[in-house]
Structure formats: structure tokens, C-alpha cells
């Protein structure tokens, strides 16, 4: 026969489990104070392998949007089992919200359980990606963030089959309605297109011909440069003209999810020269 003290102990355990479960459920419910922002409401940063403390430092710098991959194959390692805590995504999402910022989630890449390498070409693969989107958006809904469908699908490192615009358009048609249904506070973005030039705009136009503009709130691009940064203005104007050709909507925004001056495309000699520049010469005087 259990003594009164033991009953109390068991009761506390049960109570604690119930409270933890309620907290977990409420933790991801939509916060009515999260208004739907514009992508231009503040600056953003793309992160990889950062700590919660570093997230806090980003907030101190005035960052609004924090861009992070939600990699499908890391989240669903076994069919139908989705893990967000072990991948640290929960920890990062908590840190982003705690510090007054908004998440910018990338629903990214293939899963070897269902699709070949980085691409999704089969109907079965698309349906499984849709299940991943539904589970993931349900888990992180209500944060007033950005959901970006894939990353650089026009780049063969991120989508191995060509042409990519048709299967990628299918992903948008499948995924965007799920996001809109589950997370009305969100901005739906895509395609995170690599480069912004004549060749990539031809690819973008093929995408627009397939009706993706009816689903997207914002067009994201990665206009990496080999020319002065001011040259991007003309490229944005060409993209805007292309959007206007395929829709009468005036609420579609254009923004850069990544950009800069990458060393990866430079000749080896130039890379070595860049890496040998002393930090003091680049950074100037140290500010205390």
C-alpha cells in the first residue's frame, strides 16, 4: 500500500507532465500580437551553426529577420517521424522570438528516403515534401515569419535535374496553399534564385509562366555581384517588369535573401591573394 507521501510524489510528477505538455502545445500556438510584416521591415541575416547567445547578439545589432535552413533530411530521418528538438531548430526558434526577431525559415532540399539527391521529380516525392511542409509549418506556425520554398533551385548543387523550373513550380503550387492555410501571419517567398541577370531571368520567366505568382507574397533572389553594388538596381527593375508582365498584383515584394561578393568563382590566384590580406588592412582601426 502506498503511503500518502508517495501519492503526493506521484501526483506532482503527473501534474508536471501535464503542465509541460500544455506549455509545449501553447509554445507553438499563434501569438495574436504578431502582425504580418513586410520583408522590408528591417534587416535580415543568414545563419549557420550559431548559438542562442549569438542570436542575442544579432538582436543587439538591430536584426529583424533571421534566415535558417529547415533541412528536410535532418528533420525526417525515419519515415513519418519529425524531429525538431534534436536538430536544435526549436532552440533557435525560441531564441529568435525571445529576442524580438522574426524567423525566416527555408523549407529546403530533398530527402533520400523519398527523392534522389537534392531534387524532387516524382509525384510521390512531391507528396512527401508536402507532408514535410504541413508538419513543419504546423510546428512553427504563428511566429509572423517568412517561409521560403527551397533555396536556389536554378543551381545544380541544390537541384540536380534540369530543367528545374517545372518541378519547382509544382512544389510552389503544392506547398504554398498549405502554408497559407496553417499560418496566415506568414510571408510566403521564393524561389531564392541564384544570380540576377539575363540567364537567370529567363529561368524566372519560365517559372512565372507556370502561375507561381498567384501563390507568392515575395520574390526572393540572390544577386551576387562581380560589378559595383549599384548595378543591382537595373537588375531589380528588369525583375519588376517581368513580374508586371505576368500579374496585375501590386503587393508582391522583391528582396534579397543572400548577396555579396563570393570568392568561390574567382581564379585560385585571386583567392589566395584575398585570403592573405591582413585583417587590420581590411577592418581598419579597432573600435572599443
C-alpha positions as CSV (number, residue, x, y, z in Angstrom):
1,X,0.0,0.0,0.0
2,X,1.4,3.4,-1.0
3,X,1.8,6.0,1.7
4,X,0.4,9.5,1.5
5,X,3.8,10.9,0.7
6,X,4.3,8.7,-2.2
7,X,0.9,9.6,-3.6
8,X,1.8,13.2,-3.3
9,X,5.1,12.5,-5.2
10,X,3.3,10.6,-7.9
11,X,0.7,13.4,-8.2
12,X,3.4,16.0,-8.6
13,X,5.0,14.0,-11.4
14,X,1.7,13.7,-13.2
15,X,0.9,17.3,-12.7
16,X,4.4,18.3,-14.0
17,X,4.0,16.2,-17.1
18,X,0.6,17.8,-17.8
19,X,1.9,21.3,-17.3
20,X,4.9,20.6,-19.6
21,X,2.6,19.2,-22.3
22,X,0.3,22.2,-22.1
23,X,3.3,24.5,-22.3
24,X,4.6,22.6,-25.3
25,X,1.3,22.9,-27.0
26,X,0.9,26.6,-26.2
27,X,4.5,27.3,-27.1
28,X,3.9,27.0,-30.8
29,X,0.4,28.5,-31.0
30,X,-0.1,31.7,-32.9
31,X,0.6,34.9,-30.9
32,X,-2.1,37.4,-31.9
33,X,0.4,40.2,-31.3
34,X,2.5,39.0,-34.3
35,X,1.4,41.2,-37.2
36,X,2.3,40.3,-40.7
37,X,5.3,42.3,-41.6
38,X,6.7,43.5,-44.9
39,X,10.0,41.9,-45.9
40,X,11.4,45.5,-45.9
41,X,10.6,46.0,-42.2
42,X,14.1,45.7,-41.0
43,X,17.4,44.0,-41.9
44,X,18.0,40.2,-42.1
45,X,20.9,37.9,-41.7
46,X,21.5,34.3,-42.9
47,X,22.9,32.0,-40.2
48,X,24.6,28.6,-40.0
49,X,25.7,26.8,-36.8
50,X,25.1,29.6,-34.4
51,X,24.3,29.6,-30.6
52,X,21.4,31.1,-28.7
53,X,23.9,33.6,-27.3
54,X,24.9,34.7,-30.8
55,X,21.2,35.1,-31.7
56,X,21.0,37.6,-28.8
57,X,24.0,39.5,-30.2
58,X,22.2,39.7,-33.6
59,X,19.2,41.3,-31.8
60,X,21.5,43.9,-30.3
61,X,22.7,44.8,-33.8
62,X,19.1,45.6,-34.8
63,X,18.4,42.5,-37.0
64,X,14.8,41.7,-37.7
65,X,14.8,38.6,-39.8
66,X,17.0,35.5,-39.1
67,X,17.3,33.1,-42.1
68,X,17.8,29.5,-41.3
69,X,17.5,26.2,-43.2
70,X,15.0,23.7,-42.0
71,X,16.6,20.8,-43.8
72,X,14.1,18.0,-44.6
73,X,16.5,15.1,-44.3
74,X,17.7,16.2,-40.9
75,X,14.2,16.6,-39.6
76,X,12.7,13.4,-41.1
77,X,15.3,10.6,-40.8
78,X,12.7,7.9,-40.4
79,X,9.5,7.9,-42.5
80,X,6.8,9.9,-40.8
81,X,8.9,10.8,-37.7
82,X,9.7,14.5,-37.5
83,X,12.4,15.7,-35.0
84,X,12.8,19.4,-34.3
85,X,14.4,19.4,-30.9
86,X,17.4,17.2,-31.7
87,X,18.3,19.3,-34.7
88,X,18.4,22.5,-32.5
89,X,15.7,24.2,-34.6
90,X,13.4,24.5,-31.6
91,X,16.2,26.1,-29.6
92,X,17.0,28.6,-32.4
93,X,13.3,29.5,-33.0
94,X,12.9,30.1,-29.2
95,X,16.0,32.4,-29.2
96,X,14.8,34.3,-32.2
97,X,11.4,35.1,-30.7
98,X,12.8,35.7,-27.2
99,X,15.0,38.4,-28.6
100,X,12.2,40.2,-30.5
101,X,13.1,39.0,-34.0
102,X,11.3,37.0,-36.7
103,X,12.3,33.7,-38.2
104,X,12.9,33.3,-41.9
105,X,12.6,29.6,-42.5
106,X,13.8,27.8,-45.6
107,X,12.0,24.6,-46.5
108,X,15.0,23.0,-48.1
109,X,16.3,20.2,-50.2
110,X,15.4,16.6,-50.9
111,X,15.3,13.6,-48.6
112,X,16.9,10.4,-49.7
113,X,14.0,8.5,-48.1
114,X,11.8,9.7,-50.9
115,X,13.8,11.6,-53.6
116,X,17.1,11.4,-55.4
117,X,19.8,13.6,-54.1
118,X,18.7,17.3,-53.9
119,X,15.9,17.2,-56.4
120,X,12.2,16.2,-56.3
121,X,11.0,15.0,-59.6
122,X,8.4,12.3,-58.9
123,X,4.8,12.8,-57.8
124,X,5.4,10.6,-54.7
125,X,8.4,12.8,-53.8
126,X,6.3,16.0,-54.1
127,X,3.6,14.5,-51.9
128,X,6.1,13.6,-49.2
129,X,7.6,17.1,-49.4
130,X,4.0,18.4,-48.9
131,X,3.7,16.3,-45.8
132,X,7.0,17.7,-44.5
133,X,5.7,21.2,-45.2
134,X,2.5,20.5,-43.3
135,X,4.2,19.0,-40.3
136,X,6.9,21.8,-40.1
137,X,4.6,24.7,-40.6
138,X,2.2,23.3,-38.1
139,X,5.1,23.1,-35.6
140,X,6.3,26.6,-36.1
141,X,3.2,28.5,-37.2
142,X,2.1,31.8,-35.8
143,X,5.6,33.4,-35.5
144,X,4.9,36.1,-38.1
145,X,7.9,34.9,-40.1
146,X,8.9,34.1,-43.7
147,X,8.5,30.7,-45.3
148,X,10.8,30.3,-48.3
149,X,10.2,27.3,-50.5
150,X,13.6,25.8,-51.3
151,X,16.9,27.5,-51.9
152,X,18.4,28.3,-55.3
153,X,16.5,25.7,-57.4
154,X,18.1,27.1,-60.5
155,X,21.6,26.0,-59.3
156,X,22.6,22.4,-59.9
157,X,24.2,22.0,-56.4
158,X,20.7,22.5,-55.0
159,X,18.6,20.8,-57.7
160,X,20.4,18.2,-59.7
161,X,17.9,17.7,-62.5
162,X,17.2,20.1,-65.4
163,X,15.1,21.9,-66.3
164,X,14.2,22.8,-62.7
165,X,11.5,25.4,-63.3
166,X,8.7,23.0,-63.9
167,X,9.1,20.7,-60.9
168,X,9.9,23.7,-58.7
169,X,6.7,25.4,-59.8
170,X,4.9,22.2,-58.8
171,X,6.4,22.5,-55.3
172,X,5.1,26.0,-55.0
173,X,1.6,25.0,-56.2
174,X,1.6,22.2,-53.6
175,X,3.3,23.9,-50.7
176,X,2.0,27.5,-50.7
177,X,-1.7,26.7,-50.1
178,X,-0.6,24.5,-47.1
179,X,1.4,27.4,-45.6
180,X,-1.5,29.9,-46.2
181,X,-4.0,27.6,-44.6
182,X,-1.9,26.9,-41.5
183,X,0.0,30.2,-40.9
184,X,-1.9,33.3,-42.1
185,X,0.7,35.5,-40.3
186,X,3.4,34.3,-42.6
187,X,5.1,35.7,-45.8
188,X,5.5,33.1,-48.5
189,X,8.6,33.6,-50.5
190,X,10.5,32.0,-53.4
191,X,12.4,31.0,-55.4
192,X,15.6,32.2,-53.7
193,X,17.0,32.3,-57.2
194,X,20.8,32.3,-57.6
195,X,22.1,35.4,-59.5
196,X,20.0,38.1,-61.1
197,X,21.0,38.5,-64.7
198,X,19.8,37.7,-68.2
199,X,20.2,34.0,-67.9
200,X,18.5,33.6,-64.5
201,X,15.7,35.9,-65.6
202,X,14.9,33.6,-68.5
203,X,14.6,30.8,-65.9
204,X,12.4,33.1,-63.7
205,X,10.1,33.8,-66.6
206,X,9.5,30.1,-67.2
207,X,8.5,29.9,-63.5
208,X,6.1,32.9,-63.9
209,X,4.5,31.2,-67.0
210,X,3.6,28.4,-64.7
211,X,1.5,30.6,-62.4
212,X,3.6,30.8,-59.2
213,X,2.9,34.5,-58.7
214,X,-0.6,33.7,-57.6
215,X,0.9,31.9,-54.5
216,X,3.9,34.1,-53.5
217,X,3.9,37.2,-51.4
218,X,7.5,38.0,-52.2
219,X,10.1,37.1,-54.8
220,X,13.5,36.3,-53.3
221,X,16.7,36.5,-55.2
222,X,20.5,36.2,-54.6
223,X,22.0,38.9,-56.7
224,X,25.7,38.1,-56.2
225,X,27.9,40.6,-57.9
226,X,31.1,40.9,-59.9
227,X,30.3,44.6,-60.5
228,X,29.7,47.6,-58.2
229,X,26.8,47.1,-55.9
230,X,24.8,49.9,-57.5
231,X,24.4,47.8,-60.6
232,X,21.8,45.7,-58.9
233,X,19.2,48.5,-59.3
234,X,18.9,47.8,-63.0
235,X,18.5,44.1,-62.4
236,X,15.7,44.7,-59.9
237,X,14.0,46.9,-62.4
238,X,14.1,44.2,-65.0
239,X,12.7,41.7,-62.5
240,X,9.9,44.1,-61.6
241,X,9.0,44.5,-65.3
242,X,8.9,40.7,-65.6
243,X,6.5,40.4,-62.6
244,X,4.3,43.1,-64.1
245,X,4.1,41.2,-67.3
246,X,2.6,38.1,-65.6
247,X,0.4,39.6,-62.9
248,X,-1.7,42.6,-62.0
249,X,-0.9,42.2,-58.4
250,X,0.9,45.2,-56.8
251,X,1.6,43.7,-53.4
252,X,4.4,41.3,-54.5
253,X,7.7,42.4,-52.9
254,X,11.2,41.8,-54.2
255,X,14.0,41.2,-51.8
256,X,17.5,39.7,-51.5
257,X,17.9,36.7,-49.2
258,X,21.6,36.4,-49.9
259,X,24.1,38.6,-51.8
260,X,27.6,39.7,-51.7
261,X,31.0,39.1,-53.4
262,X,31.8,35.4,-53.3
263,X,35.4,34.1,-53.6
264,X,34.2,30.7,-54.9
265,X,34.0,31.8,-58.5
266,X,37.4,33.6,-58.6
267,X,40.6,32.1,-60.0
268,X,42.8,30.3,-57.5
269,X,45.4,33.0,-57.6
270,X,42.8,35.7,-56.7
271,X,41.5,33.5,-53.9
272,X,45.0,33.2,-52.4
273,X,45.6,36.9,-52.7
274,X,42.3,37.7,-51.0
275,X,42.9,35.3,-48.1
276,X,46.4,36.7,-47.5
277,X,45.2,40.3,-46.8
278,X,45.9,41.1,-43.2
279,X,42.7,41.6,-41.1
280,X,43.9,45.1,-40.0
281,X,44.1,46.3,-43.6
282,X,40.5,45.2,-44.2
283,X,39.0,46.2,-40.9
284,X,40.8,49.5,-40.2
285,X,41.1,50.8,-36.6
286,X,39.6,48.7,-33.9
287,X,36.6,50.3,-32.2
288,X,36.4,49.7,-28.5
